[in-house]
Amino acid sequence: RSEINPNSKHLKVLDLRLSDAGIYTCEYDSHTVSISLHVFKLTISLDGHFLPNEVPELTLMQNSSHPLPDLNVTLFNNNNNIVRPKLLQNKTRQKYILKLKQLEATDSGTWICHVHSDSPLINQNIAFDVKVLGFQNPDLERKYATVDSTVILSWRLNFQKIKWKEGFTGQLNWEQQESATGHELLDFNITARGEQHETKKSSHFRFEIPERKPESTIEVKLPKVHFNHSGQYQCQLAYNRRYTQSKIELVVMKVSANPVGPLPRGAKMTLICQVSSPLPSNAHLRWERVNGTQTDIKESKQHEVKVEVNVSAAGLWNCHLIEDNDKKISLNYPVEEAPVWISYVVIGASIGGSLLVFGLACLCITSGISWQRRRQRAKRMAQARQYLLENKTCQCQQ
């Protein structure tokens, strides 16, 4: 594992090991030169391949012919910021174990371990790679959609960015409510060459896998969103029996009216705007009439899933879902005024209905009085028969 340059007399030691530490002496004629070789070995757990939230451990070992110095170890992350790990050191100073914090996908890159000692003087930088396979999405992303709209849900992976050269698998699941029964929508696998393959697993849930999508992306398309398509869509990666996941919560909004149809003159209608799940504290629903006034605005209270507004005149109403003063989605509902003849029909139907109810009430009262009279007459006749039987008398007509 060593070779000497015949011109410079340099000694090159290949595949350096801890056991190579010691004193090397070069003798030439009457000259003797000695050099002490101090060897460091830095290893990282899991060979430097991690998933988010995992805690890596660094092991720094040293070997020398002299007494081992007390080392001062400083870590710099991929952004050249100092990281302060938990340090474990043995009594012989031969091994240092550094326990890092939980990793995130953004921690991927080249880190530096700086080793310092005053006696002997040591200032050594040791570079090592940290690769964190994960998603570039937030931990929980919220996406809003309106009924019958088209929605694309995307999970951006970082395996190309960090040059992950090993294969892994994953799957996409959907559950309508938290802790409810999940449904597997698709599974996928990424080969060591970076080739991506996806397979649909659900037949009853209508969705599409776009053929053209950004590189290193898992994507599904809902061509026509239904109200019950809401819920949590969870993309999960599996590598060496370890897992990481990223969720997108889909919130769907719809509007409706009660009663449905044109608004007759003088009548009232209730407009209803609702979402499929409770909103965060920084979001709310708002009804407002187009070209209306401040009195034509109705907002939901905190965490409410719907807001209602009573309407007595025709006009165009908009329902907005607002998050941090930003309108995320909107749906409009046009309130149309019914033709005059419909109003007359409604009035006539109301009057006819009232007359019908009055007639039925009179009929019931008359029938009840007649039934009561017949009952009283029958009761008097029964009492007379009973009286005649008890007195055993008979009246004969002269």
Buried (B, 14 or more C-beta within 10 A) or exposed (E): EEEEEEEEEEEEEEEBEEEBBBEBEEEEEEEEEEEEBBBBBBEBBEEBBBBBEBEBBBBBBBBBEEEBBEBEBBBBBBEEEEBEBEEEBEEEEBEBBBEBBEBEBBBBBEBBBBBEBEEEEBEEEBEBBBBBBBBBBEEEBBBBBBBEBEBEBBBBBBBEBBEBEBBBEBBBBBBBEEEEEEBBBBBBBBEEEBEBEBEBBBEEBEBEBEEEBEEBEBBBBBEEBEBEBBBBBBBBBBBEEBEBBBBBBBBBBBBEBEEEEBBBBEBEBEBBBBBBBEBEEEBBBBBBBEEBEEEBEBBBEEEBBBBEBEBEEBBEBBBBBBBEEEEBBBBEBEBEBBEEEBBEEBEEEEEEEEEEEEEEEEEEEEEEEEEEEEEEEEEEEEEEEEEEEEEEEEEEEE
